[in-house]
């Protein structure tokens, strides 16, 4: 069974007695001090990160207190475990990871359906070293009744937002960790620093999980969905991009349950919603007798014009004039000892991998 293994060559950095998470390395002098900031936030509806269509009917976020907490990396897991006692039996998990989209740095995921707190804890138990130490991910959870928001960002700064009557409980929790209010926090994001993964995952050893493998498992366990507006096409600076190239991976399950097949689809579209529709339509011609029982556009990432030209083998200036599908490649079934997620760059079935053996190829 695949397992998570930390890179033994990564050493924890300490400055002035403060131990940083393994996945972070300051590049300028910094001596952080443990503590927290506290601020009242008035009711203002769902936060900007809740952008999916399913959140339109969510209740307004109430008046609340926000706590930003800084403490040494090795102490963060214990604080999170204690903070989980604030939550009810079901929550909305959250996960941020470094993505593969050419115009978006971070892929934000959230569950639009409630998940048992035990499932959330299971994910932390199974992948805690990655969640708490890796510099390329952040995670947390949200509940509406009572209102509790917990997030550990990629710098491993812990943010808690709670409804007003939970303020004293959080303060007692922080006091148990000998944390006091500070005027400001000298966290690692206040100076130049480096983010890095902490996993050991050689491409030739599928027994060791990498970040993409873990994302695949947490998407299933936590019911995560990509939390971006699907009807627009903006970059991280909010600029409208119009029609762009897209690289999509579509998971198809035959009606007879004979096993998943994956299609690599290159297309042009003016938003994520349209890209997913085009990708799902593109795989219908490759359906077996009886058709597909389920079609899931598992990932759709925007690509640069030069990448579009290379993958579609046609001039990008010609392709970007309209929406359409330009290439469909069916990926070979995995060998028993092969990585199972073809979105993984280390997977030999990934279309970007020169050794990938394709099945049918339709352009």
HELIX and SHEET records of a PDB file:
HELIX    1   1 UNK A   53  UNK A   55  5                                   3    
HELIX    2   2 UNK A   73  UNK A   83  1                                  11    
HELIX    3   3 UNK A   84  UNK A   86  5                                   3    
HELIX    4   4 UNK A  117  UNK A  133  1                                  17    
HELIX    5   5 UNK A  164  UNK A  166  5                                   3    
HELIX    6   6 UNK A  167  UNK A  176  1                                  10    
HELIX    7   7 UNK A  188  UNK A  190  5                                   3    
HELIX    8   8 UNK A  211  UNK A  221  1                                  11    
HELIX    9   9 UNK A  272  UNK A  282  1                                  11    
HELIX   10  10 UNK A  284  UNK A  286  5                                   3    
HELIX   11  11 UNK A  305  UNK A  312  1                                   8    
HELIX   12  12 UNK A  316  UNK A  319  1                                   4    
SHEET    1   A 2 UNK A  14  UNK A  15  0                                        
SHEET    2   A 2 UNK A  18  UNK A  19 -1                                        
SHEET    1   B 2 UNK A  24  UNK A  26  0                                        
SHEET    2   B 2 UNK A 193  UNK A 195 -1                                        
SHEET    1   C 8 UNK A  35  UNK A  41  0                                        
SHEET    2   C 8 UNK A  64  UNK A  70 -1                                        
SHEET    3   C 8 UNK A 158  UNK A 163 -1                                        
SHEET    4   C 8 UNK A 148  UNK A 152 -1                                        
SHEET    5   C 8 UNK A 137  UNK A 143 -1                                        
SHEET    6   C 8 UNK A  90  UNK A  98 -1                                        
SHEET    7   C 8 UNK A 106  UNK A 111 -1                                        
SHEET    8   C 8 UNK A 224  UNK A 226 -1                                        
SHEET    1   D 7 UNK A  35  UNK A  41  0                                        
SHEET    2   D 7 UNK A  64  UNK A  70 -1                                        
SHEET    3   D 7 UNK A 158  UNK A 163 -1                                        
SHEET    4   D 7 UNK A 148  UNK A 152 -1                                        
SHEET    5   D 7 UNK A 137  UNK A 143 -1                                        
SHEET    6   D 7 UNK A  90  UNK A  98 -1                                        
SHEET    7   D 7 UNK A 115  UNK A 116 -1                                        
SHEET    1   E 5 UNK A 292  UNK A 303  0                                        
SHEET    2   E 5 UNK A 244  UNK A 254 -1                                        
SHEET    3   E 5 UNK A 260  UNK A 269 -1                                        
SHEET    4   E 5 UNK A 324  UNK A 331 -1                                        
SHEET    5   E 5 UNK A 358  UNK A 362 -1                                        
END                                                                             
